[in-house]
């Protein structure tokens, strides 16, 4: 297994409320880069996790564990939400799906 793809765990912090304008400031996104093995999710695994075939589903493996809080994972310019996470002895596995920007 090659850990050759950079992924970014994203933590979104909501902007502060401004009482004079009644608006919220811009959200900020903090990213932590981790090298990972990224592959398309197998059909059998999709059946177990989703109950059907889901387009844009990926399986990610990282060495060691990622214990910090995060909201999403970015791979290249695509954002993914975690559907399943499993912590093994020396690695952490995630099954994710792509979030459609709209």
C-alpha positions as CSV (number, residue, x, y, z in Angstrom):
1,X,0.0,0.0,0.0
2,X,1.5,3.3,-1.1
3,X,0.8,6.4,1.0
4,X,1.5,8.8,-1.8
5,X,-1.6,11.1,-1.9
6,X,-1.8,14.2,0.2
7,X,-5.2,14.6,1.9
8,X,-6.3,17.5,4.0
9,X,-8.4,17.2,7.1
10,X,-10.5,20.4,7.3
11,X,-11.9,22.1,10.4
12,X,-14.3,24.9,9.7
13,X,-14.7,27.7,12.2
14,X,-17.7,29.9,11.8
15,X,-17.2,33.6,11.5
16,X,-17.9,36.0,14.4
17,X,-21.3,37.7,14.7
18,X,-21.2,41.5,14.1
19,X,-24.0,43.1,16.1
20,X,-23.7,46.4,14.2
21,X,-24.4,44.9,10.8
22,X,-26.3,41.8,11.9
23,X,-24.1,39.6,9.7
24,X,-21.6,36.9,10.4
25,X,-17.9,37.2,9.2
26,X,-16.3,34.8,6.8
27,X,-15.8,31.2,7.9
28,X,-12.2,30.1,8.3
29,X,-10.9,26.6,7.3
30,X,-7.9,25.1,9.0
31,X,-6.3,22.2,7.1
32,X,-3.9,19.5,8.3
33,X,-2.1,17.6,5.5
34,X,-1.6,13.8,5.9
35,X,-0.2,11.4,3.3
36,X,-2.6,8.7,2.5
37,X,-3.4,5.7,0.3
38,X,-6.6,6.7,-1.7
39,X,-8.6,4.2,-3.9
40,X,-12.1,3.8,-5.2
41,X,-14.3,1.9,-2.8
42,X,-15.0,-1.7,-3.8
43,X,-18.6,-2.5,-4.8
44,X,-19.0,-5.0,-1.9
45,X,-18.0,-2.4,0.6
46,X,-20.4,0.1,-0.8
47,X,-23.2,-2.4,-0.5
48,X,-22.4,-2.9,3.2
49,X,-21.9,0.8,4.1
50,X,-24.6,2.5,1.8
51,X,-26.9,-0.4,0.8
52,X,-26.3,0.6,-2.8
53,X,-23.7,1.8,-5.2
54,X,-22.6,5.4,-4.5
55,X,-20.8,7.5,-7.1
56,X,-17.7,9.3,-5.9
57,X,-17.0,7.0,-2.9
58,X,-13.4,6.6,-1.9
59,X,-11.5,4.4,0.6
60,X,-8.7,6.2,2.4
61,X,-6.0,4.6,4.6
62,X,-3.5,6.7,6.7
63,X,-0.6,5.5,8.8
64,X,-1.2,5.9,12.5
65,X,-4.4,7.5,13.8
66,X,-6.0,10.9,13.3
67,X,-7.5,12.0,16.6
68,X,-8.2,15.7,16.0
69,X,-11.7,16.9,15.2
70,X,-12.5,17.6,11.6
71,X,-15.5,18.4,9.4
72,X,-14.4,17.1,6.0
73,X,-11.5,15.8,4.0
74,X,-10.2,17.5,0.9
75,X,-8.4,15.5,-1.9
76,X,-7.1,17.7,-4.7
77,X,-10.0,20.2,-5.2
78,X,-12.8,17.9,-4.1
79,X,-14.4,17.9,-0.6
80,X,-15.5,14.6,1.0
81,X,-17.6,13.7,4.0
82,X,-16.7,10.7,6.1
83,X,-19.4,7.9,6.2
84,X,-17.4,5.3,8.0
85,X,-14.2,5.4,10.1
86,X,-12.3,2.5,11.6
87,X,-9.2,2.7,13.8
88,X,-6.9,-0.3,13.4
89,X,-3.7,-1.0,15.3
90,X,-1.3,1.0,13.1
91,X,-3.6,2.8,10.7
92,X,-6.9,4.6,10.3
93,X,-9.4,3.8,7.5
94,X,-12.1,6.0,6.1
95,X,-14.9,5.5,3.6
96,X,-15.9,8.9,2.2
97,X,-18.3,10.3,-0.4
98,X,-17.9,13.5,-2.5
99,X,-19.9,16.5,-1.5
100,X,-21.5,18.2,-4.5
101,X,-21.0,22.0,-4.5
102,X,-24.2,23.7,-5.3
